[in-house]
Amino acid sequence: MRKKKRAAAKLKAAKKQANIMAESSDISERQKLKAISKAMRSNKIDKPEKVYVVTRKTKAGSSGTSGGGKVTTTTIF
């Protein structure tokens, strides 16, 4: 909940700054676009990437089972 609230506040501030830059007439159009893209870039939200965790079965404590196979699990952080 806090993460969404913080992201919304950042987006609101970036939009406000972008509007101020768009309204100013003392700088060129190219500089306006650059300033607006910079303001919006700081608002970027990072999405977590997939992380693959590979483990091996251990033979400790297992008697009579065939072991040593690989187990692959997918975890998203």
C-alpha positions, 0 to 999 in steps of 0.5 A: 500500500505504501509503495503504491502511495509513494509511486502515485505521489512521485508521478503527481510531482513529475506531472506537475514539473512537466506541466511547468516546463511545458508552460515556460516560454523562455526555453526551446522546444528541444530543451522542454522535451528533454526536461520533461523526459528527465522528470518522468524518468525519475518516476520509473517503477522497477518491476522485480525480475524472475530469479531461478534457484537451482538446488540439489537433493542431498543424501543426508538422512535418506536411506534406501532412496535413489538420490542425486537428481536435480530439482529446479524451482522458480522463485519471484522476489 
